[in-house]
Amino acid sequence: MRDRKVVCRCEDLTEEEIIHAIEEGHDDIESLKRYTGATTGPCQGKGCLMHIIKILSQKTGKSPDEIGVTTQRQPVNPVPLYILAAGDVEGGEEDSREGGADG
């Protein structure tokens, strides 16, 4: 079995898959992101972006400055953390057991 060089742990992408995507024509960081899902996991690229830029640089001959970084976008409607921490109370499903939490 060949050794897999995992580049993006969140999306389980290997160096080979990144190189294949570049060879398929996804030779800019945004196109590569959309095609492979790289940098879209929970770490949002903190663990893989620099490695992907290095691979892109080697394969395209562009400098890391020319490649740039991915565009980070905020949620369409930002949600305050206290709402997320409260759980699902909007649909009245706080406790669906018969008799509620007390019995």
C-alpha positions as CSV (number, residue, x, y, z in Angstrom):
1,M,0.0,0.0,0.0
2,R,1.3,3.4,-1.0
3,D,1.9,6.0,1.7
4,R,-0.8,8.6,1.6
5,K,0.4,12.2,2.2
6,V,-2.7,13.7,3.8
7,V,-2.7,17.4,3.1
8,C,-6.2,18.4,4.5
9,R,-7.1,16.3,7.5
10,C,-10.6,17.8,7.8
11,E,-11.6,16.8,4.2
12,D,-9.2,13.8,4.0
13,L,-7.5,15.1,0.9
14,T,-4.1,13.7,-0.2
15,E,-1.3,15.4,-1.9
16,E,-2.0,13.2,-4.9
17,E,-5.6,14.4,-5.1
18,I,-4.5,18.0,-4.9
19,I,-2.0,17.5,-7.7
20,H,-4.6,15.7,-9.8
21,A,-7.0,18.6,-9.4
22,I,-4.3,21.1,-10.4
23,E,-3.6,19.0,-13.5
24,E,-7.4,19.0,-14.3
25,G,-7.2,22.8,-14.5
26,H,-8.0,23.9,-11.0
27,D,-4.8,25.8,-10.8
28,D,-5.9,28.8,-8.6
29,I,-6.6,28.6,-4.9
30,E,-10.4,29.4,-5.2
31,S,-11.0,26.9,-8.0
32,L,-9.1,24.3,-6.1
33,K,-11.0,25.0,-2.9
34,R,-14.4,24.6,-4.7
35,Y,-13.3,21.5,-6.6
36,T,-11.7,19.6,-3.7
37,G,-13.3,21.1,-0.6
38,A,-9.8,21.9,0.7
39,T,-9.8,24.6,3.5
40,T,-13.6,24.2,4.0
41,G,-13.5,21.8,7.0
42,P,-13.7,22.7,10.7
43,C,-10.2,24.2,10.7
44,Q,-11.0,26.5,7.8
45,G,-7.6,26.0,6.3
46,K,-5.5,26.7,9.4
47,G,-4.0,23.2,9.1
48,C,-3.7,22.8,5.3
49,L,-3.7,26.1,3.5
50,M,0.0,26.8,3.5
51,H,0.8,23.3,2.3
52,I,-1.7,23.6,-0.5
53,I,-0.2,26.9,-1.5
54,K,3.2,25.3,-1.6
55,I,1.9,22.5,-3.9
56,L,0.2,25.1,-6.1
57,S,3.4,27.1,-6.3
58,Q,5.5,24.1,-7.2
59,K,3.0,22.9,-9.9
60,T,2.2,26.3,-11.5
61,G,5.4,28.2,-11.1
62,K,3.5,31.0,-9.4
63,S,4.8,32.6,-6.2
64,P,2.8,32.1,-3.0
65,D,2.1,35.9,-3.1
66,E,0.6,35.5,-6.6
67,I,-1.5,32.5,-5.4
68,G,-2.9,34.4,-2.4
69,V,-5.2,32.8,0.1
70,T,-8.8,31.6,0.0
71,T,-11.6,34.0,0.6
72,Q,-13.2,33.6,4.0
73,R,-16.8,34.5,4.3
74,Q,-19.0,35.1,7.3
75,P,-22.3,33.3,7.7
76,V,-25.1,35.0,5.8
77,N,-26.9,35.7,9.1
78,P,-24.5,35.6,12.0
79,V,-25.9,33.7,15.0
80,P,-24.9,34.8,18.5
81,L,-23.1,32.0,20.4
82,Y,-25.6,32.0,23.3
83,I,-28.4,30.9,20.9
84,L,-26.3,28.0,19.6
85,A,-25.4,27.0,23.2
86,A,-29.0,26.9,24.2
87,G,-29.8,23.9,21.9
88,D,-33.0,23.3,19.9
89,V,-35.7,25.1,21.7
90,E,-37.4,26.9,18.8
91,G,-39.4,23.9,17.7
92,G,-40.5,23.1,21.3
93,E,-38.4,19.9,21.3
94,E,-36.6,20.6,24.5
95,D,-37.5,17.2,25.8
96,S,-39.6,14.9,23.6
97,R,-40.0,12.2,26.2
98,E,-43.6,11.6,27.4
99,G,-44.3,13.8,30.4
100,G,-41.3,16.1,29.8
101,A,-38.1,16.2,31.8
102,D,-39.8,15.7,35.2
103,G,-41.6,12.6,34.4
